[in-house]
Amino acid sequence: MMKIISGNEAVALAVKLARVGVVGIYPITPQTTIIEELAEMRARGEISTDVVRVESEHSAMGVTLGAAVSGVRAFTATSSQGLLYMHEMVWWAAGSRAPIVMVVATRAVGAPWNIWNENTDFMSERDSGWIMAFASSPQEALDLTLQAFRISEDPRVFVPMMVGMDGFILSHTKTNVYIPSQEDVDAFIPPRRQPYVIDPETQESMGNIFQPVHYMKLRQSINDAIADSKDVIREVGREYEKINPLADYKTLNVEYKLEDADYAVVTMGAWSLDAMEAVDRLRERGISVGLYRVRYVRPWAEDEILRALGDKKGVIVFDRATSLGRGGPLYLEVKASLNNPVKGVVAGLGGVSMNKRDFMEAISTSIEEMKRGSFREVTWYYPSEVKEVELGTPRSAI
């Protein structure tokens, strides 16, 4: 069934279709309407999910983790400062090897206060031990959330998974979304499985102090589970295509007009569609360029990236996030995988708009620099209207 809904509504529908048992909720813009929608579904009697209201994001993950280790399918959502506030519990969830699904509607991190979109909050969790996917549309937000339950609960994985989507740009934008039937989702997501269940009738416990060697073995087990999950993700993606005829999840990441391209652009998230339009226009001008969209940050699909980008004369990576003092985190990840020239462009922070023309300018300028053999490894790009403001007449303090 096709329905015009927002990204947040799509995620709430995915949680409903997955028959989640417990949702830990605390509101923060722009993810709030996910949990509001779930609370309204509960009030209307459409779901039997226990919607647990708590006093903070730290507690939201605490409730979600507690439900998960007791054997219940569990979900939560957050953004920005909320994700930072639950950061400690994000690591506890990974260390507990607890299958959990969380959606992060991305937003800039203060100071200063900023409610607009940026991916730094999501990218700052790369070392926490979660599988991390990022959507480019409300459709992908729904699809990846459903797949996350299946991937996270696979016996070959058993680690939590978060799905990111651009705040407001996807969370609040309505578009056509294909919604699988409840019967198809029931067949796609089997009854929950997990390696252990905390039960008052058993002697299982969690969170105890580990001897150093056992701690290190646990950390390696999480590392290996994430690294080995690539085959599970591809397998789950192929099976998902059976319940969504519009889906294409055979690979972790996505290629666009790359096969015959001399240069490649790397993006993640909603602005990839603007970048694709820029690629089309640049090709009409005779510039040989294609696009590679990163859908999974963890696991890192090094095999796919090497095959797609390893032969290009130059690779330009756009980051909507920063590792301050070093460059964009996506640039750092891509550069570590390739031996050919890689340039990073930091753009679109805190809601600064990037349209097709901006991408065309940034891409064509970067390609010219690479052709000359001299380019700055990391640059910050501002749209033309922002440049004009910055170059305006300085105001007097008097």
N, C-alpha and C positions, 0 to 999 in steps of 0.2 A: 504494500500500500504506500502511495506517495502522499506526503503531508507537508505543508509549509510551516516550518518550525525553526526556532533559534537553536544555536549550539547547546545552550544550557537545557532547553527542553528536550533536545535529542539525547543528551546524557541521562536526564531523568527517565526518559522512556527506556533507555538501555538498562538502567538499574531495575526498573519495573520488570522488563522482559527476562532479566537474569534471575528473577525471584530472590533478590537479596533479603537476608534475614534481619540485619541490623545496619542502620545508618547513623553514624555519629555526626551531629550537625552543629555548626557555629557559623554565623553569617559574616562574610566579608566580600565587598565589591571586588570583581564583577561575577563571582561564582554564586552569589546569594540565591538567585532564582532557581538554581538546581535544587537546593535543599527546600526552598519554598514550594516548588512543584511537587517534590516527593512528600512533603508534609500535607499538601492539599490532596494528593492521591490517597494518602492514608486516611484523611478526614472523610473523603468520599467513599471509602471502603473498597477502593480499586486495588490496594495492596495490603498485605498483612504484615509488612515490614515494621519492626520496632524502630521508630524514629526518635532517637535519644538526643534531647537538647542539652547542651553542656555550657560551661561558662567560658571556654576558651578553645583555641585550636589545639593547644597541647592536650587538653582533655578530650577533644574530638578524636584525635588519633589514639588516645588511651582507651577510650570506649571501643573504638573500631578494632584495635589490637586485642582487647579482652574478648570481644565477641568472636574474633577469628580463631583464637587459640582454643576457644570452647567448641569449635567445630561449625560455626555459623558463617555463611557467606556474608562478607562485610564490605562496606563502602563508605567513603567520605570524600569531601571536596574542599578546596581552599584556594588561596591566592596570596601572593606578595608577602606582606609582614606576617600573615597568618601561617604561611608555610615556614617562614623563619621561626615563628613562635613554636611550631610543632616539630622543629628540626630534631630535637633530642628523641622524640618518640618515633620519628621516621627511621632513625637508626635502630631503635629497639625493635621495630617491626621487621626490619631486614635481618637483624641478628637472631630473631625468633623463628626465621624461615617460615613466616606466617603468610599464606596467600591472602592478600588484601588488594583492593583496587581503589585508587584515588585519582580524581581529576583535578588538575591545576589550571584554572582560568588565569593565564599569566598577566602580570601587572608589574609596573616599575616598583622598585624598593626604595623607601625613603632613607635618609632625608635628602631633599625636602619631600613633603607629601605630594604624591602624584598617583592618580587613580587610573592613568591610561596604560596602554599596552607596552610591554617589554618582556623579554624572555629570561632575564637574569635570575629571577626567582627559581624558575624551573631548572635552568642549567646549573645552579649552585648545588643541586642535589646529586650530581653525577657520581660522587664517590660514596653514596649512602648505602648502596647494595640493592637498589630497586631496578627492575626493567623499566625503561623509559621510552615511550612513544610520543610523537607529536602530530596532531591533526592539522590538515590544511583546509578543512571545510566542516560544516555541521554534520554532513554525511559521514565523514571520516571520524568525527568525534563519537558518533553513535557506534560505528563499526568497530573502532579500536577499543571502546569501552567494553563491548560485548566480547571481543576476542581476548581482552585482558583477563576476564574471569577464567576463560578456558586455559590460557597460557599460564597464569599464576598458579592455578590448581593442578597443573599437569605434574605427575609424580617425578618427571625428569627435571622439573624446575623448582617448585615450592619456594618461590620468593615473591614478595609483593611487586605490584606493577602500577606505575602512574602514567596517566595520559594527559598531555598538555594541549591546550588550545589557546589561541590569541584572545586575550580579554577584550570584550566589547566587539572586536572585529568579527569574531565567531560566536562568542557567548551570547550576544544580543542581536545578531543579524539573522533574519529569517530567510530561508530558502527552501527549495524542494528537497526533501529527505525521504529516501526509501526505507520503510520500516518493515523488517521481517515479521512473519506471523509468530504468535506465541508458540504454536506447535513446532515450527522450524527451530526456534531458539531453544525450546526444551530438548529437541533432538541434538542440537549443536553443543549445548553446555550440559554435561552429565552431572549427576548428583555430586556434591562437594566431596573432595578427598583431601586429606592432609596427613603429614607424617605422624602427628601426635595430637591428642586432645586433652586439655586440662579438665579434669572431672573430680569433684569432691570424693567420689568413690574409689579413685585410683591413687597411686603414689607418685604420679607425674608432678613435676614442678618446673618452673621456668625462672630465668633471671638470676640464677645462682652464680657465685663467683667460680670462674674456670681457672684451672692451672694453665700457665702460659702456653704450653704446647697444644693443649686442647682448644684454647682460644684461637691460636693461629690456624689449627686445622679447620675450625668452624669458618674463619674468614676465607680460607682457601676454598672451602666447599661452596660458599656463596659466590665467590669469583668464578669457579668452574661452572656452577649452575647457570649464571648469567651468560658466560661465554658459550656454553653448549646449547643455550636456548634458541640459537638461530635456526636450527633445524625444526624445532617445535613451532617457532613463529611462522616459518614458511609452510609447514604442514597445516597449522591452524588456518592460515590465510587461504590456502587452497580449498579447505573444507568450507570456509565461510562463503566463498564464492558460490557455493551450491544454494545458500539461503538468501543471497543478495545478487541478483543477476547483473547488477551494475558494478559490482566490486571487482577490484584487481589487486590482490594481495599475495601474488606469487613470490614477490621479493620483499626484503625489508624496506628498501628505499626505491625511489622512482626516477627513471631516466626520461628526458624529453629532448628529442632531436640531437642526441649526443653522438650517435654512431659515426657520422661523417664530419663532426665538428673539430676544428683545430683548437678552440678554446672552450672552457666550461665555466659555468656559473653554478655555485652551490648555495642553496637556500634551505630554510626550514619554516614550515607553517604557512599562514594564510597569504603572506605577500609573495609566495611562490607563483601564484597565478598572475600577479602583475609582472613578475620577472619573466614568466613565459611569454606574455604579450610583448615585452621588450625584446626577447630573443627573436620572436617572429619578425618584428619590424627591422631589427638589425640584420637579419638574414636577407630581407628584401634589399638592404643596402650593400649586400655582398660580404658582410662580416660573418665568418664561419664560427658560430657559437651555439652551444647547446646548454641544457640545464640538468642538474642533478639535485633532487630533493631528498633531504635526509628525513626519514620517517622514524627511525629508531636511533636514539643516542646511546642507549644501553640495551642490548649488546651493540657494540660498534661493529658494523658490517665491513670489516677491512677487506675481505675477499671481494665483495661486490664493488667497493670503492676503487680498489686497485684495477679491477677489470674495466670499470667505466671511465676512470679518470687518469690512469697511469700513463697513457700515451699522449696526453694533451700537451700543447706547447705552453699553455698557461692555465691556471685554475684560480678563479676569483670567488672568494667565500664571503657571503654577506651574513653578518651577525646582528641580531636584534638584542644583544646582550654583551656584557663586557667582563673580562677578567682584568680589572683596572691595573694599569702599569705593564700589561703584557699584550693585550689585544682581545679579540673575540674568542670565546671558548670553542665555538664551532670551527673557526679558523685553526686554532691550536690542534684540535682533534684531526682535522683533514691534513694539515701540514705534517703531522707525525706519521701519517700513512703513506705519503707520497714522496718521491724524489725529484719530481719535476717542479718548475716554478709555481709557487702558491702565494697569492696576495689576499690579505684580509681587509674587508671594508666594514667598519662599525657604522650603523645607521639606524634610524627609526626608534631611538631610545625614548622612553617616557611618552610615547604617543606621537612623536614627530612623524608626519605622514610621508610615505614613499609611494609615488605613483609610477606609472609606466615610463613617463618621460625621465624621471629621476634615475630609474634603473638603466635606461638607455644611455644617459650621460655617464653614469658611474662605470658601466660596463665598457663602453667604447673608449673612455679615457684610460681605464686600466689596461685594456688590450693594447692601445697605442704605446703605453709605458713599457709593457712586456715585450713588444716588438723591438723597441729601442734597446732592450736588455738592461734597463735601469729603472727600477721601481721601488717605492717605499713598501716595505712588507706589510705594514698596517696603516691605513688612513681612516679618518673619520669623515663621513659624507653628510653634508647638510643640503636640503633642497634649496632651490634658488631663492624662494621668498624669505627663508631664514637667513641666508647670506646677506640679503638686502637689509634686514633689520640689524644684523650685527655690524654692518658697514655704515650705519646711519651716523648722524652727527652726535658726538658725545654730549651728554647733558651736563650742564654746569651744576656744581654743588651749591652755588649761591642762588 
